[in-house]
Amino acid sequence: MEAQPLNSDSPIARVKATISLGSETYFAEANKGLISEQLYSVKEQSMSILKDFITKHNIPNDVPDEPEEISSEEDDEISPKPPVKKSKNKQ
């Protein structure tokens, strides 16, 4: 049995990637060009998938990290700093 080299025009995808992010699964594949071109294409697809996933699952910026009740209790315990007085130098 002889080994048959795959040429760049072959319809078979040679580079494939399965990306599992949490419970979601994504697929990236390339089937044209040299192996290095296919790897680059799959890398670009993977980065795009990751960017979309992060954007989709991003927490809005206006939501506070801590509940306000906890932060207000801490503020009561901490005494405010006295204002800094600026010295005026007369020449």
All heavy atoms as an XYZ file, in Angstrom:
710
protein
N       0.832     -1.168      0.000
C       0.000      0.000      0.000
C       0.885      1.243      0.000
O       1.803      1.355      0.783
C      -0.875     -0.029      1.242
C      -2.018      0.891      1.164
S      -3.138      0.526      2.527
C      -4.422      1.574      2.009
N       0.602      2.160     -0.890
C       1.407      3.367     -1.022
C       0.762      4.538     -0.289
O      -0.457      4.661     -0.246
C       1.562      3.746     -2.501
C       2.337      2.734     -3.304
C       2.446      3.151     -4.751
O       2.221      4.335     -5.060
O       2.734      2.292     -5.580
N       1.606      5.388      0.256
C       1.108      6.614      0.891
C       0.812      7.618     -0.204
O       1.605      7.809     -1.122
C       2.142      7.171      1.849
N      -0.355      8.242     -0.122
C      -0.720      9.237     -1.117
C      -0.645     10.623     -0.494
O      -1.346     10.898      0.476
C      -2.140      8.979     -1.630
C      -2.268      7.663     -2.358
C      -3.695      7.430     -2.813
O      -4.600      8.177     -2.475
N      -3.888      6.381     -3.592
N       0.217     11.475     -1.032
C       0.309     12.835     -0.478
C      -0.950     13.634     -0.820
O      -1.517     13.484     -1.900
C       1.541     13.421     -1.165
C       1.688     12.636     -2.430
C       1.135     11.263     -2.134
N      -1.378     14.422      0.124
C      -2.526     15.297     -0.122
C      -2.015     16.582     -0.758
O      -1.093     17.200     -0.263
C      -3.246     15.616      1.192
C      -3.907     14.435      1.898
C      -4.439     14.876      3.250
C      -5.049     13.901      1.043
N      -2.614     16.964     -1.861
C      -2.206     18.212     -2.481
C      -3.038     19.360     -1.919
O      -4.011     19.156     -1.202
C      -2.291     18.130     -4.009
C      -3.707     17.827     -4.486
O      -4.668     18.075     -3.784
N      -3.813     17.307     -5.694
N      -2.668     20.583     -2.247
C      -3.346     21.748     -1.687
C      -4.763     21.920     -2.230
O      -5.550     22.667     -1.670
C      -2.536     23.016     -1.948
O      -2.398     23.210     -3.341
N      -5.104     21.212     -3.307
C      -6.448     21.312     -3.873
C      -7.402     20.263     -3.299
O      -8.555     20.193     -3.685
C      -6.390     21.153     -5.403
C      -5.575     22.266     -6.049
O      -5.546     23.370     -5.467
O      -4.981     22.020     -7.096
N      -6.922     19.455     -2.381
C      -7.729     18.387     -1.813
C      -8.889     18.964     -1.000
O      -8.711     19.886     -0.222
C      -6.856     17.515     -0.904
O      -7.645     16.540     -0.281
N     -10.112     18.423     -1.179
C     -11.273     18.941     -0.456
C     -11.323     18.496      1.006
O     -12.168     18.930      1.759
C     -12.455     18.372     -1.237
C     -11.928     17.110     -1.829
C     -10.474     17.372     -2.126
N     -10.403     17.627      1.413
C     -10.395     17.118      2.786
C      -9.736     18.145      3.699
O      -8.647     18.637      3.431
C      -9.629     15.781      2.853
C     -10.298     14.746      1.966
C      -9.539     15.288      4.282
C      -9.499     13.476      1.801
N     -10.419     18.458      4.784
C      -9.843     19.385      5.748
C      -8.726     18.682      6.499
O      -8.920     17.612      7.063
C     -10.912     19.872      6.715
N      -7.563     19.284      6.495
C      -6.433     18.664      7.167
C      -6.198     19.252      8.547
O      -5.630     18.616      9.390
C      -5.179     18.816      6.317
C      -5.268     17.995      5.049
C      -3.982     18.021      4.314
N      -3.970     19.215      3.464
C      -2.950     19.565      2.700
N      -1.865     18.849      2.692
N      -3.005     20.633      1.967
N      -6.615     20.480      8.772
C      -6.421     21.115     10.068
C      -7.795     21.405     10.654
O      -8.590     22.124     10.067
C      -5.598     22.423      9.951
C      -5.465     23.088     11.299
C      -4.228     22.137      9.347
N      -8.049     20.790     11.813
C      -9.331     20.965     12.484
C      -9.061     21.255     13.958
O      -8.088     20.773     14.518
C     -10.191     19.706     12.396
C     -10.591     19.307     11.000
C     -11.426     18.040     11.041
C     -11.800     17.587      9.645
N     -12.618     16.368      9.672
N      -9.950     22.009     14.575
C      -9.844     22.288     16.006
C     -11.236     22.270     16.610
O     -12.188     22.760     16.011
C      -9.185     23.640     16.237
N     -11.337     21.680     17.787
C     -12.574     21.697     18.559
C     -12.293     22.511     19.802
O     -11.342     22.238     20.535
C     -12.996     20.262     18.950
O     -13.132     19.491     17.763
C     -14.302     20.281     19.709
N     -13.110     23.530     20.035
C     -12.907     24.442     21.161
C     -14.093     24.289     22.105
O     -15.232     24.536     21.716
C     -12.789     25.893     20.665
C     -11.661     25.993     19.646
C     -12.578     26.847     21.832
C     -11.675     27.255     18.841
N     -13.808     23.875     23.335
C     -14.853     23.730     24.347
C     -14.704     24.851     25.358
O     -13.697     24.938     26.054
C     -14.728     22.381     25.052
O     -14.934     21.336     24.131
N     -15.701     25.720     25.413
C     -15.719     26.833     26.356
C     -16.937     26.646     27.253
O     -18.058     26.927     26.852
C     -15.783     28.169     25.616
C     -14.614     28.451     24.670
C     -14.894     29.668     23.825
C     -13.343     28.636     25.467
N     -16.697     26.150     28.455
C     -17.812     25.849     29.346
C     -18.629     24.721     28.758
O     -18.107     23.668     28.394
N     -19.924     24.934     28.629
C     -20.801     23.903     28.063
C     -20.957     24.051     26.554
O     -21.633     23.243     25.920
C     -22.174     23.980     28.731
O     -22.767     25.241     28.469
N     -20.328     25.057     25.975
C     -20.442     25.305     24.539
C     -19.233     24.732     23.798
O     -18.118     24.776     24.289
C     -20.548     26.809     24.269
C     -21.758     27.451     24.939
C     -21.811     28.954     24.720
O     -21.289     29.437     23.705
O     -22.370     29.635     25.596
N     -19.478     24.202     22.612
C     -18.419     23.636     21.786
C     -18.437     24.316     20.422
O     -19.491     24.499     19.826
C     -18.621     22.121     21.610
O     -18.663     21.508     22.898
C     -17.496     21.510     20.803
N     -17.246     24.682     19.939
C     -17.098     25.349     18.649
C     -16.093     24.558     17.810
O     -15.227     23.869     18.342
C     -16.586     26.781     18.841
C     -17.488     27.631     19.705
C     -17.310     27.702     21.083
C     -18.524     28.356     19.143
C     -18.135     28.482     21.876
C     -19.363     29.136     19.928
C     -19.158     29.198     21.294
O     -19.987     29.966     22.068
N     -16.218     24.702     16.490
C     -15.332     24.003     15.578
C     -14.687     25.008     14.624
O     -15.337     25.940     14.169
C     -16.109     22.958     14.763
C     -16.773     21.923     15.628
C     -18.097     22.056     15.995
C     -16.057     20.834     16.075
C     -18.712     21.116     16.793
C     -16.664     19.877     16.876
C     -17.993     20.025     17.242
N     -13.416     24.775     14.336
C     -12.700     25.578     13.353
C     -11.951     24.601     12.450
O     -11.397     23.615     12.930
C     -11.723     26.536     14.036
N     -11.972     24.884     11.162
C     -11.251     24.013     10.240
C     -10.847     24.782      8.989
O     -11.447     25.800      8.641
C     -12.076     22.786      9.881
C     -13.341     23.071      9.107
C     -14.130     21.812      8.799
O     -13.515     20.733      8.654
O     -15.347     21.913      8.698
N      -9.812     24.282      8.356
C      -9.341     24.857      7.099
C      -9.016     23.698      6.164
O      -8.512     22.665      6.589
C      -8.115     25.719      7.339
N      -9.311     23.881      4.886
C      -9.075     22.773      3.959
C      -8.379     23.192      2.678
O      -8.265     22.410      1.767
C     -10.384     22.040      3.636
C     -11.430     22.954      3.026
O     -11.155     24.112      2.749
N     -12.626     22.447      2.825
N      -7.928     24.427      2.591
C      -7.240     24.864      1.374
C      -5.881     25.443      1.730
O      -5.709     26.068      2.765
C      -8.064     25.920      0.635
C      -9.337     25.367      0.036
C     -10.026     26.398     -0.804
C     -11.272     25.806     -1.432
N     -11.964     26.756     -2.284
N      -4.953     25.251      0.834
C      -3.636     25.834      0.997
C      -2.664     24.901      1.699
O      -2.969     23.745      2.005
N      -1.482     25.423      1.945
C      -0.451     24.670      2.641
C      -0.841     24.486      4.102
O      -1.698     25.198      4.624
C       0.881     25.416      2.559
C       1.417     25.683      1.148
C       2.627     26.584      1.201
C       1.754     24.361      0.473
N      -0.175     23.556      4.758
C      -0.471     23.295      6.173
C      -0.273     24.566      7.000
O      -1.086     24.880      7.874
C       0.415     22.157      6.719
C       0.111     20.842      6.030
C       0.284     22.034      8.226
C      -1.245     20.280      6.357
N       0.773     25.318      6.733
C       1.022     26.548      7.497
C      -0.109     27.557      7.293
O      -0.517     28.239      8.234
C       2.365     27.163      7.112
O       2.389     27.456      5.724
N      -0.646     27.648      6.077
C      -1.769     28.545      5.810
C      -3.034     28.062      6.523
O      -3.808     28.867      7.037
C      -2.023     28.637      4.304
C      -0.896     29.321      3.541
C      -1.032     29.170      2.037
O      -1.881     28.361      1.571
O      -0.291     29.845      1.318
N      -3.218     26.756      6.563
C      -4.373     26.200      7.259
C      -4.276     26.450      8.764
O      -5.270     26.794      9.405
C      -4.494     24.703      6.985
C      -4.853     24.384      5.547
C      -4.997     22.905      5.316
O      -5.403     22.159      6.203
N      -4.658     22.453      4.109
N      -3.089     26.275      9.319
C      -2.888     26.544     10.740
C      -3.188     28.002     11.062
O      -3.838     28.317     12.059
C      -1.458     26.192     11.163
C      -1.134     24.707     11.239
C       0.359     24.497     11.426
C      -1.913     24.061     12.366
N      -2.723     28.896     10.216
C      -2.983     30.319     10.419
C      -4.485     30.610     10.348
O      -5.019     31.349     11.176
C      -2.223     31.144      9.376
C      -2.408     32.626      9.544
C      -1.703     33.315     10.518
C      -3.308     33.329      8.753
C      -1.878     34.673     10.705
C      -3.494     34.686      8.925
C      -2.771     35.355      9.896
O      -2.959     36.704     10.078
N      -5.157     30.005      9.389
C      -6.600     30.207      9.234
C      -7.366     29.704     10.456
O      -8.270     30.370     10.964
C      -7.094     29.495      7.972
O      -8.487     29.589      7.871
N      -6.997     28.520     10.958
C      -7.658     27.965     12.136
C      -7.362     28.822     13.364
O      -8.233     29.032     14.210
C      -7.242     26.495     12.358
C      -7.678     25.982     13.713
C      -7.829     25.630     11.258
N      -6.149     29.352     13.450
C      -5.808     30.247     14.563
C      -6.695     31.489     14.524
O      -7.237     31.917     15.553
C      -4.348     30.668     14.484
C      -3.959     31.677     15.540
C      -2.596     32.264     15.280
C      -2.426     33.486     16.153
N      -1.460     34.408     15.637
N      -6.855     32.087     13.370
C      -7.705     33.273     13.226
C      -9.161     32.961     13.578
O      -9.819     33.739     14.267
C      -7.609     33.828     11.803
C      -6.249     34.419     11.466
C      -5.910     35.624     12.325
O      -6.784     36.485     12.522
O      -4.760     35.691     12.812
N      -9.659     31.818     13.116
C     -11.021     31.416     13.452
C     -11.173     31.216     14.959
O     -12.169     31.634     15.563
C     -11.390     30.117     12.728
C     -11.535     30.254     11.231
C     -11.779     28.904     10.582
O     -12.486     28.065     11.125
N     -11.177     28.684      9.414
N     -10.184     30.592     15.573
C     -10.220     30.335     17.017
C     -10.227     31.637     17.809
O     -10.972     31.776     18.786
C      -9.019     29.491     17.441
O      -9.008     28.267     16.762
N      -9.411     32.588     17.401
C      -9.365     33.884     18.083
C     -10.689     34.613     17.938
O     -11.164     35.254     18.878
C      -8.208     34.732     17.551
C      -6.840     34.129     17.821
S      -6.516     33.798     19.554
C      -6.332     35.434     20.186
N     -11.304     34.513     16.789
C     -12.610     35.138     16.561
C     -13.681     34.490     17.443
O     -14.516     35.184     18.035
C     -12.988     35.023     15.091
O     -14.262     35.554     14.869
N     -13.651     33.172     17.548
C     -14.593     32.450     18.406
C     -14.409     32.870     19.847
O     -15.374     33.141     20.571
C     -14.409     30.919     18.244
C     -14.896     30.466     16.868
C     -15.112     30.157     19.359
C     -14.498     29.055     16.499
N     -13.163     32.949     20.298
C     -12.879     33.342     21.680
C     -13.330     34.772     21.952
O     -13.943     35.056     22.991
C     -11.384     33.193     21.965
C     -10.938     33.470     23.388
C     -11.663     32.570     24.378
C      -9.438     33.305     23.518
N     -13.081     35.673     21.014
C     -13.511     37.070     21.173
C     -15.036     37.155     21.273
O     -15.568     37.842     22.149
C     -13.021     37.902     19.990
C     -13.463     39.340     20.036
C     -13.037     40.088     18.787
C     -13.659     41.466     18.768
N     -13.477     42.128     17.498
N     -15.743     36.451     20.404
C     -17.211     36.447     20.439
C     -17.731     35.863     21.748
O     -18.694     36.364     22.322
C     -17.782     35.676     19.255
C     -17.518     36.358     17.923
O     -17.204     37.568     17.920
O     -17.614     35.679     16.881
N     -17.081     34.803     22.235
C     -17.499     34.177     23.492
C     -17.313     35.134     24.662
O     -18.198     35.277     25.508
C     -16.686     32.894     23.730
C     -17.051     32.182     25.005
C     -18.131     31.319     25.040
C     -16.314     32.371     26.165
C     -18.471     30.655     26.211
C     -16.645     31.718     27.332
C     -17.721     30.857     27.356
N     -16.173     35.810     24.719
C     -15.909     36.765     25.799
C     -16.896     37.920     25.737
O     -17.446     38.338     26.755
C     -14.452     37.267     25.734
C     -13.500     36.123     26.112
C     -14.240     38.464     26.653
C     -12.044     36.432     25.872
N     -17.157     38.441     24.542
C     -18.107     39.535     24.383
C     -19.506     39.108     24.797
O     -20.216     39.846     25.475
C     -18.126     40.009     22.920
O     -16.799     40.403     22.537
C     -19.066     41.186     22.739
N     -19.894     37.904     24.429
C     -21.231     37.394     24.740
C     -21.425     37.195     26.242
O     -22.494     37.456     26.774
C     -21.434     36.064     24.013
C     -22.764     35.393     24.266
C     -22.824     34.089     23.481
C     -24.050     33.278     23.840
N     -24.055     31.992     23.147
N     -20.388     36.763     26.945
C     -20.499     36.439     28.362
C     -19.897     37.513     29.268
O     -19.701     37.271     30.455
C     -19.828     35.091     28.640
C     -20.554     33.958     28.001
N     -20.308     33.561     26.706
C     -21.537     33.149     28.459
C     -21.098     32.549     26.408
N     -21.865     32.276     27.448
N     -19.628     38.683     28.741
C     -19.015     39.754     29.525
C     -20.034     40.358     30.481
O     -21.188     40.568     30.133
C     -18.461     40.835     28.595
C     -17.556     41.791     29.312
O     -17.151     41.557     30.441
N     -17.226     42.875     28.647
N     -19.595     40.688     31.702
C     -20.453     41.336     32.689
C     -20.422     42.834     32.409
O     -19.357     43.403     32.192
C     -19.952     41.049     34.112
C     -19.987     39.545     34.365
C     -20.764     41.787     35.152
C     -19.328     39.124     35.654
N     -21.579     43.507     32.431
C     -21.591     44.953     32.186
C     -20.731     45.708     33.203
O     -20.616     45.311     34.356
C     -23.060     45.343     32.349
C     -23.825     44.068     32.235
C     -22.911     42.960     32.645
N     -20.143     46.808     32.764
C     -19.237     47.575     33.609
C     -19.944     48.321     34.728
O     -19.343     48.629     35.744
C     -18.449     48.588     32.764
C     -17.470     47.893     31.843
O     -17.025     46.796     32.134
N     -17.139     48.539     30.748
N     -21.238     48.633     34.591
C     -21.922     49.438     35.593
C     -22.420     48.634     36.788
O     -22.958     49.190     37.727
C     -23.095     50.200     34.967
C     -24.123     49.270     34.335
O     -23.800     48.091     34.125
O     -25.238     49.737     34.056
N     -22.204     47.331     36.803
C     -22.616     46.506     37.927
C     -21.482     46.499     38.956
O     -20.351     46.146     38.628
C     -22.922     45.052     37.474
C     -23.253     44.173     38.658
C     -24.033     45.054     36.456
N     -21.752     46.893     40.207
C     -20.679     46.914     41.215
C     -20.248     45.494     41.581
O     -21.037     44.547     41.536
C     -21.320     47.618     42.411
C     -22.786     47.429     42.224
C     -23.019     47.368     40.741
N     -18.978     45.358     41.954
C     -18.448     44.058     42.336
C     -18.987     43.612     43.689
O     -19.175     42.435     43.932
C     -16.925     44.094     42.398
C     -16.314     44.259     41.018
O     -16.987     43.899     40.038
O     -15.179     44.740     40.927
N     -19.206     44.570     44.615
C     -19.679     44.264     45.956
C     -21.063     44.867     46.153
O     -21.358     45.922     45.610
C     -18.746     44.863     47.004
C     -17.331     44.339     46.947
C     -16.439     45.018     47.959
O     -16.903     45.930     48.662
O     -15.269     44.631     48.046
N     -21.880     44.249     46.960
C     -23.156     44.879     47.284
C     -22.925     46.189     48.027
O     -21.953     46.333     48.764
C     -23.844     43.856     48.196
C     -23.093     42.578     48.021
C     -21.738     42.923     47.522
N     -23.819     47.143     47.832
C     -23.632     48.457     48.441
C     -23.692     48.413     49.957
O     -23.094     49.221     50.625
C     -24.675     49.438     47.899
C     -24.418     49.803     46.461
C     -25.347     50.877     45.974
O     -25.810     51.680     46.796
O     -25.612     50.912     44.773
N     -24.424     47.462     50.535
C     -24.544     47.365     51.984
C     -23.185     47.147     52.634
O     -22.855     47.762     53.634
C     -25.483     46.218     52.359
C     -26.904     46.442     51.898
C     -27.758     45.198     52.109
O     -27.252     44.218     52.700
O     -28.917     45.215     51.695
N     -22.381     46.284     52.069
C     -21.069     45.987     52.643
C     -20.165     47.203     52.540
O     -19.508     47.574     53.498
C     -20.431     44.771     51.935
C     -21.257     43.514     52.216
C     -18.998     44.583     52.389
C     -20.812     42.303     51.431
N     -20.135     47.855     51.392
C     -19.240     48.992     51.221
C     -19.669     50.169     52.094
O     -18.830     50.911     52.585
C     -19.156     49.407     49.753
O     -20.430     49.810     49.302
N     -20.964     50.363     52.338
C     -21.405     51.475     53.171
C     -21.053     51.222     54.632
O     -20.739     52.146     55.370
C     -22.907     51.726     53.007
O     -23.632     50.607     53.488
N     -21.078     49.961     55.077
C     -20.682     49.651     56.449
C     -19.206     49.933     56.649
O     -18.793     50.433     57.681
C     -20.981     48.184     56.762
C     -22.458     47.869     56.875
C     -22.709     46.374     57.024
O     -21.725     45.614     57.130
O     -23.875     45.986     57.022
N     -18.403     49.610     55.672
C     -16.970     49.856     55.774
C     -16.681     51.344     55.797
O     -15.780     51.795     56.478
C     -16.233     49.196     54.606
C     -16.246     47.686     54.672
C     -15.627     47.052     53.445
O     -15.211     47.788     52.540
O     -15.566     45.817     53.397
N     -17.449     52.130     55.076
C     -17.238     53.570     55.048
C     -17.503     54.202     56.410
O     -16.851     55.172     56.788
C     -18.132     54.228     53.995
C     -17.722     53.855     52.574
O     -16.575     53.389     52.408
O     -18.545     54.016     51.656
N     -18.476     53.665     57.171
C     -18.789     54.208     58.486
C     -17.653     53.972     59.474
O     -17.417     54.789     60.360
C     -20.077     53.577     59.032
C     -21.299     53.958     58.211
O     -21.228     54.987     57.494
O     -22.310     53.235     58.280
N     -16.961     52.858     59.322
C     -15.898     52.521     60.253
C     -14.629     53.322     59.995
O     -13.861     53.576     60.899
C     -15.590     51.027     60.169
C     -16.749     50.154     60.618
C     -16.475     48.686     60.366
O     -15.370     48.352     59.911
O     -17.373     47.878     60.615
N     -14.394     53.704     58.784
C     -13.176     54.412     58.423
C     -13.400     55.907     58.603
O     -14.338     56.474     58.065
C     -12.768     54.112     56.961
C     -12.538     52.610     56.794
C     -11.543     54.907     56.568
C     -12.326     52.183     55.367
N     -12.528     56.533     59.378
C     -12.675     57.976     59.574
C     -12.130     58.701     58.351
O     -11.126     58.300     57.779
C     -11.932     58.421     60.833
O     -10.561     58.131     60.689
N     -12.804     59.773     57.971
C     -12.329     60.498     56.786
C     -11.003     61.195     57.075
O     -10.732     61.619     58.187
C     -13.438     61.509     56.515
C     -14.137     61.666     57.811
C     -13.987     60.358     58.541
N     -10.204     61.311     56.055
C      -8.910     61.985     56.197
C      -9.135     63.488     56.239
O      -9.963     64.014     55.506
C      -8.003     61.643     55.017
C      -7.595     60.193     54.964
C      -6.678     59.937     53.796
C      -6.282     58.479     53.743
N      -5.431     58.192     52.601
N      -8.400     64.175     57.095
C      -8.538     65.629     57.128
C      -8.015     66.223     55.824
O      -7.105     65.680     55.209
C      -7.683     66.056     58.318
C      -6.746     64.919     58.551
C      -7.432     63.686     58.054
N      -8.601     67.347     55.398
C      -8.119     67.950     54.151
C      -6.687     68.425     54.297
O      -6.268     68.876     55.348
C      -9.079     69.118     53.930
C      -9.700     69.372     55.227
C      -9.664     68.093     56.004
N      -5.950     68.297     53.221
C      -4.554     68.714     53.217
C      -4.509     70.218     53.029
O      -5.108     70.753     52.092
C      -3.768     68.003     52.089
C      -2.343     68.472     52.038
C      -3.852     66.486     52.275
N      -3.810     70.906     53.925
C      -3.677     72.351     53.830
C      -2.451     72.678     52.981
O      -1.381     72.129     53.179
C      -3.531     72.974     55.209
C      -4.747     72.786     56.072
C      -4.544     73.439     57.404
C      -5.757     73.227     58.300
N      -5.571     73.827     59.610
N      -2.664     73.585     52.084
C      -1.550     74.006     51.238
C      -0.874     75.189     51.894
O      -1.525     76.126     52.355
C      -2.056     74.415     49.851
C      -2.632     73.264     49.069
C      -3.045     73.697     47.703
C      -3.629     72.541     46.931
N      -4.079     72.939     45.600
N       0.415     75.126     51.966
C       1.149     76.239     52.574
C       1.405     77.296     51.519
O       1.690     77.003     50.366
C       2.468     75.754     53.163
O       3.276     75.218     52.140
N       1.249     78.513     51.939
C       1.489     79.623     51.018
C       2.821     80.261     51.379
O       3.018     80.735     52.475
C       0.375     80.670     51.135
C      -0.961     80.131     50.692
C      -2.013     81.196     50.811
C      -3.370     80.657     50.386
N      -4.418     81.661     50.537
N       3.703     80.220     50.449
C       5.022     80.823     50.668
C       5.033     82.202     50.027
O       4.829     82.349     48.834
C       6.123     79.977     50.041
C       6.273     78.646     50.753
O       5.953     78.523     51.922
N       6.808     77.654     50.038
N       5.259     83.219     50.846
C       5.369     84.569     50.322
C       6.821     84.887     50.086
O       7.663     84.643     50.918
C       4.762     85.580     51.311
C       3.288     85.384     51.466
C       2.733     86.435     52.369
C       1.227     86.218     52.538
N       0.649     87.220     53.422
N       7.081     85.451     48.974
C       8.467     85.780     48.648
C       8.682     87.252     48.709
O       7.934     88.077     48.426
C       8.840     85.266     47.257
C       8.845     83.761     47.223
C       9.223     83.249     45.849
O       9.351     83.992     44.893
N       9.397     81.959     45.743
